[in-house]
Amino acid sequence: MSLVLHVDGDRWRGHLRATAQARPGLVPVAKGNGYGFGLARLARKAAWLGVPQIAVGTPYEVDEVATRFPDDVLVLTPWRSFDDGAIDAAHTARVIHTISSLEDLSGLLDVHANPRIVLERMTSMKRHGFTARGLRDAAVELKKHPHVRLEGASIHLPLGGPGANLAEAETLLTDLVAAGLGNGPVWVSHLSAAEVASLAASYPDTQFRQRIGTELWLGDPGALTVRAHVLDAHRVERGEVIGYRGRSVSRGGTILVVSGGTAHGIGLEAPTGEASVRARARALARGGLDAAGLARSPFTVDGKHRYFAEPPHMQASMLFLPSDVAVPDIGEVVEVRVRHTATAFDRVDIS
Ligand SMILES: *Cc1c(COP(=O)(O)O)cnc(C)c1O
């Protein structure tokens, strides 16, 4: 009974290698649920790729990655004093902190004698970072602290479409140059390979480090399949009562119980049960199952996404199959479409 991520190993590894080649200065990002693969596996894969650096989201993710990846670990979330102590002292020499304000710079210097840091410039994302002026002030302040290892600067751009981020990246680079940070490495994200090539041509002295997660780990969807097991199947007649909520089914069919529930991140979208009377009447006219207040599930049975018979349970889901659908046997598998970054798989099988 499980929700399993199946990986075509040769194809996936081929994609990882091809991405590393197409993206010079690649810094694989391993954060959160490890894009569905788990942080430990991504750390080992980054080591296998032979890149000199990996990035994690928070200080709490450093130890799990640093025990499996031999080189530098960049922490993407800017350093904050209230998270100090999250990292095992054995790893601190390999950790590079992101700094986004003068207060945090001084806070970090209070607790670390010779930290390694990257200065983050604010982008149109408005998440974290220095203004152009703040960056210059930070660079001046750092001259008083020669024991700090300033590794470079960072910009984190929004998820722009092709070409959308290049103009902003160029403007921000001007700010980095003005702060004297133009010659060190600059970490970027959400730029296409062509955009990075264009920046590299304009700034030949700058080394670009490309932080990439989604395009690297999940960029070849054909290499990834998610499957759930059929756990049970029950024939029901119209009007029969089913489920935790004692709801009656609006027509005859089969209740199919499959593995995968809220604990895995399945079905986080709200069922359409609250829809207005008019909306339901419209759906009824179309003959759709959503007329009965059902929500389409991510499970595919007999070629189609089937409806939830009721909201998913913690580790299993109850689906409704109309009478004309071929009912799979117990133990068979069905495919599931999930958001990988929000799914907790029971197992990851790499061929
Ligand atoms: C998450 C993150 C990335 C990677 O984002 P993807 O869209 O998964 O490639 C890069 N940089 C920063 C600062 C991030 O937080």
The ligand as a Gaussian input file, in Angstrom:
#p B3LYP/6-31G(d) Opt

LIG

0 1
 C       14.047000      27.584000      -4.781000
 C       15.097000      28.514000      -5.218000
 C       15.784000      28.279000      -6.408000
 C       15.458000      27.140000      -7.330000
 O       14.173000      27.316000      -7.871000
 P       13.618000      26.325000      -9.004000
 O       12.469000      27.074000      -9.567000
 O       13.205000      25.060000      -8.339000
 O       14.716000      26.110000      -9.984000
 C       16.798000      29.152000      -6.757000
 N       17.135000      30.190000      -5.970000
 C       16.486000      30.446000      -4.807000
 C       16.888000      31.615000      -3.985000
 C       15.434000      29.623000      -4.386000
 O       14.802000      29.880000      -3.248000

